[in-house]
Amino acid sequence: MVMKTSECPVCGSHAVRDINPNTGKEDAVRRCTGGLICEAQAVERLKHFVSRQALDIDGLGAKQVEAFFADALIREPADIFTLEARDKQSLTPLRNREGYGETSVRNLFAGINARREPDLARFIFALGIRHVGETTARLLAQTYGTFAALHDVAGRAGAGDTAARDELLAIDGIGSTVVEAIAEFFAEEHNTAAIDRLLQQVTPAEAAAVATDSPVSGKTVVFTGKLA
């Protein structure tokens, strides 16, 4: 549970104090909810976005993210996918940077373009939603199949739709803390605007549906003895 108390002095997003579920009291420290656009968090979130467990973009690691952010080449995830087009118009192209050349720049853009249709679970995880790890991202991908479907229910949950929150909570393996985090993330207009810009550049792949009518669905099956 969270209570909106102020605004982040860096990006203007809601700053909240979490309520400790054990004590019912507010935390002393406020937390910015503008994850994708807050400059105070941006570098680490961009590193997470391109990390191996997330979009895993070849040639774009932590050092490159730091350097590109410092030079205002990349400020949010969508900027990664517009970098090549902007570089073609730049008076100081990447190939002129120290440590770069025609081949390394070409490989970087190839690595970026190879992630324009990312796996849905990886894409969800890459967004850096609080409490949404790899396992939860896979659950959401398998449940909704497309990012549009997840975006719809998460957006409604963020707008205070109780039915949407209950729908998320009904997913086996997802609890109230995760639902609150998803709702909070999509309630922040800065986040949804950044996602909209990102979706103009990438198209997350549909996830394969998980069978729910199988007699062994949701069960662990153990085989013993010898198998031919």
C-alpha positions in Angstrom: 0.0 0.0 0.0 1.3 3.5 -0.8 0.3 7.0 -0.1 1.1 9.9 -2.5 2.6 12.7 -0.5 4.7 14.8 -2.8 6.6 15.1 -6.1 10.0 14.0 -7.2 12.2 17.1 -7.4 14.0 15.7 -10.4 11.2 14.6 -12.7 8.0 15.8 -11.2 6.5 12.3 -10.8 4.7 11.2 -7.7 6.9 10.6 -4.7 5.5 8.2 -2.2 6.1 6.7 1.2 5.5 3.0 1.3 3.3 1.7 4.1 5.0 -1.2 6.0 2.5 -4.1 5.9 3.8 -5.4 9.2 3.6 -2.1 11.2 1.0 -0.1 9.2 3.3 2.9 9.4 4.8 5.0 6.6 8.5 4.6 5.7 10.6 7.6 6.4 12.0 7.8 2.9 10.0 8.9 -0.2 10.3 6.9 -3.4 9.9 8.4 -6.9 7.4 6.5 -9.1 8.7 7.9 -12.4 10.8 5.0 -13.2 11.4 5.2 -16.9 11.9 9.0 -17.1 13.5 10.1 -13.8 17.1 11.2 -14.4 17.9 10.3 -10.9 17.2 6.7 -11.7 17.5 6.7 -15.5 21.1 5.3 -15.9 20.5 2.3 -13.7 17.1 1.6 -15.3 18.6 1.8 -18.8 21.3 -0.7 -17.7 18.6 -3.0 -16.5 16.7 -2.5 -19.8 19.7 -3.7 -21.9 20.9 -6.3 -19.5 21.3 -10.0 -20.3 18.1 -11.1 -18.5 16.1 -8.3 -20.2 16.6 -7.2 -23.8 20.2 -8.4 -23.9 21.4 -5.9 -26.6 24.8 -6.8 -28.0 27.3 -4.0 -27.9 25.3 -1.9 -25.5 26.4 -2.6 -22.0 26.7 -0.7 -18.7 29.7 1.4 -19.9 28.1 2.4 -23.2 24.8 3.3 -21.4 26.7 5.6 -19.0 28.6 7.3 -21.8 25.6 7.7 -24.1 23.5 9.1 -21.2 26.2 11.5 -20.2 26.3 12.8 -23.8 22.4 13.0 -24.0 22.3 10.4 -26.8 20.1 8.0 -24.7 17.8 9.2 -22.0 15.0 6.6 -22.1 14.5 3.2 -23.7 12.9 4.5 -26.9 16.1 6.6 -27.6 18.0 3.3 -28.0 16.0 2.4 -31.1 16.2 5.9 -32.6 19.9 6.2 -32.1 20.8 4.9 -35.6 18.5 7.4 -37.4 19.8 10.3 -35.3 23.4 9.2 -35.8 23.0 9.5 -39.5 22.1 13.2 -39.1 24.7 13.9 -36.5 27.7 16.2 -37.0 29.6 14.0 -34.5 28.7 10.4 -35.5 29.5 7.5 -33.2 32.2 6.2 -35.6 34.2 9.3 -34.6 34.1 8.5 -30.9 37.2 7.1 -29.2 37.0 3.3 -29.2 34.5 3.2 -32.1 34.8 2.7 -35.8 32.7 1.7 -38.8 32.5 -2.0 -37.8 31.8 -1.5 -34.1 29.0 1.0 -34.9 27.5 -1.3 -37.5 27.5 -4.1 -35.0 25.9 -2.0 -32.3 23.1 -1.0 -34.6 22.6 -4.6 -35.7 22.4 -5.6 -32.1 19.8 -2.9 -31.4 17.7 -3.8 -34.5 17.8 -7.5 -33.5 15.7 -6.6 -30.5 12.9 -4.7 -32.2 10.6 -7.7 -31.7 11.6 -8.8 -28.2 10.2 -11.8 -26.3 7.2 -10.6 -24.3 8.4 -11.8 -20.9 11.8 -10.1 -21.4 10.1 -6.9 -22.5 7.9 -6.8 -19.4 10.9 -7.5 -17.2 13.0 -4.9 -19.0 10.5 -2.2 -18.0 11.8 -2.4 -14.4 8.4 -2.4 -12.7 9.0 -2.7 -9.0 8.6 -6.3 -7.7 8.2 -7.7 -11.2 11.1 -10.1 -11.6 11.8 -12.6 -14.3 9.3 -15.2 -12.9 6.5 -12.7 -12.5 7.2 -11.3 -16.0 6.8 -14.8 -17.5 3.5 -15.3 -15.6 2.1 -12.0 -16.9 3.3 -12.9 -20.5 1.7 -16.3 -20.4 -1.5 -15.0 -18.9 -2.1 -12.1 -21.3 -0.3 -13.2 -24.4 0.3 -9.7 -25.7 1.6 -6.5 -24.2 -1.5 -4.7 -25.4 -3.7 -7.0 -23.3 -1.5 -6.5 -20.2 -1.3 -2.8 -20.8 -5.0 -2.6 -20.8 -5.6 -4.3 -17.5 -2.6 -2.7 -15.9 -3.8 0.7 -17.0 -7.2 0.1 -15.7 -5.7 -1.1 -12.4 -3.6 2.1 -12.2 -6.8 4.2 -12.8 -8.4 2.5 -9.7 -10.5 -0.1 -11.4 -11.1 -2.7 -8.7 -12.1 -5.4 -11.1 -8.8 -5.0 -13.0 -6.8 -5.3 -9.8 -8.8 -8.4 -8.8 -8.0 -9.9 -12.2 -4.3 -9.4 -11.7 -4.6 -10.8 -8.2 -6.3 -13.9 -9.4 -3.2 -14.9 -11.3 -1.6 -17.8 -9.4 1.8 -16.6 -8.1 1.0 -12.9 -8.1 0.1 -11.2 -4.8 -1.1 -7.9 -3.6 2.3 -6.3 -3.4 3.0 -7.0 -7.1 -0.5 -5.9 -8.1 0.0 -2.6 -6.2 3.4 -2.1 -7.9 2.0 -2.7 -11.4 -0.9 -0.4 -10.7 1.4 2.3 -9.4 3.7 2.0 -12.4 0.9 2.4 -14.9 -0.8 5.1 -12.9 2.2 7.4 -13.5 1.6 9.2 -16.8 5.4 9.7 -17.4 5.8 5.9 -17.4 2.9 5.3 -19.8 4.1 8.1 -22.1 7.6 6.6 -22.2 6.1 3.1 -23.0 4.1 4.6 -25.8 7.2 6.1 -27.3 9.0 2.8 -26.9 6.2 0.9 -28.6 6.6 3.2 -31.7 10.0 1.5 -32.1 9.5 -2.1 -30.9 6.8 -4.7 -31.2 6.9 -7.3 -28.4 6.2 -10.8 -29.7 3.1 -12.7 -28.6 3.7 -15.2 -25.9 2.6 -18.8 -26.3 -0.5 -19.6 -24.3 -0.2 -22.0 -21.4 -2.7 -24.9 -21.4 -5.1 -24.6 -18.5 -7.4 -27.5 -19.3 -4.8 -30.3 -19.0 -5.2 -32.8 -16.2 -1.6 -32.0 -15.1 -1.8 -28.2 -15.6 -0.2 -26.5 -12.6 1.1 -29.8 -11.2 4.6 -31.2 -10.8 5.0 -34.7 -12.3 7.8 -36.9 -11.1 8.9 -40.0 -13.0 10.7 -42.8 -11.2 12.2 -46.1 -12.3 13.4 -46.9 -15.7 12.0 -45.5 -18.9 12.4 -47.1 -22.3 
